[in-house]
Amino acid sequence: MLTVPVETQILFAGILFFLGLIGLLVRRNMIFMLMSIEIMFNSAGLVFIIAGTHWKQPDGQVMFIFILAVTAVEVSIALALILQVYHHFKTLDSDAVNNLKDQN
Amino acid sequence: MNVFFYIAAVVAIISTVMAISGRNAIHSLLYLILSLLAISVIFYVLSAPFIAALEVIIYAGAIMVLFIFVTMMLNIGLEREAEKKWLKPRMWIIPSILAAVLLLNLIFAVKNVQTIVPDKEAILPKQVGISLFSTYLMGVEIAAILLMAGVIGAYHLGRQKKKVKHRFLETN
């Protein structure tokens, strides 16, 4: 039986979430940004599992399955968009895709 | 059980840091897969064995394969001398060590399978399924609609526009 305090588990999930957030803010390569979003999704799911284990209810695992479905859809759409961007701009730099921005 | 949690947590954090700080997209993706495997160990320790299996099969198996497939399609960072560079120990020694730690975890758990008592309070897949298809039935329906929209959207976005150009009018 796991006796790690639940605060430590939540702290671990928080560390993972902030690693993903830092990656999203720092990297400009679209593949890396998508990977950071994946890390954040995953740590959010980890919090659901921790809570579900803490209260001994299956609801946390159900929520993780929903997160899994959302993630699969999000990744497939985002990768299709990345392919289109690469075909148009020949780069994966997200700063290159700023035609809608005010140029002043 | 606690030591499994801490070891897997350390492996997950190190490999995540390596994943977001790498230069080469493929190397970062492999680190990310390692991080997902470590998190799967944590799910198992947290008495959610069904979710641990799903994490390996769907996340590390399906979603990461999509990533790797697209990255290889785009041919990012591929150089002529790439293979020579990849075979240097510096490139594979850290992921190998981290993966070996997870493997030792597994071996230790399998060897002590008699002494580690089965978790009485584990939430089994049966409970999850009953909850999923009774309380959260509407959520399942909505997830199905979302997946359908995802399929159509990915097909629409991924389609290449057919170029209709007369060869004499082509100007580059």
Interface residues (C-beta under 8 A of the other chain):
Chain A: M1 L2 T3 V4 Q9 F12 I15 L16 L19 G20 I22 G23 V26 R27 N29 I31 F32 L34 M35 S36 E38 I39 N42 L46 I49 I50 G52 T53 K56 Q57 P58 D59 G60 Q61 V62 F64 I65 F66 L68 A69 V70 T71 A72 V73 E74 V75 S76 I77 L79 A80 L81 I82 L83 Q84 Y86 H87 L92
Chain B: M1 N2 F5 Y6 A9 A12 I13 T16 V17 A19 I20 S21 A25 S28 L29 L32 S35 L36 I39 I42 F43 V45 L46 S47 A48 F50 I51 L54 I58 Y59 A62 I63 L66 F67 V70 T71 M73 L74 I76 D119 E121 I123 Q127 V128 I130 S131 L132 T135 Y136 G139 A143 L146 L147 A149 G150 V151 G153 A154 L157 G158 Q160
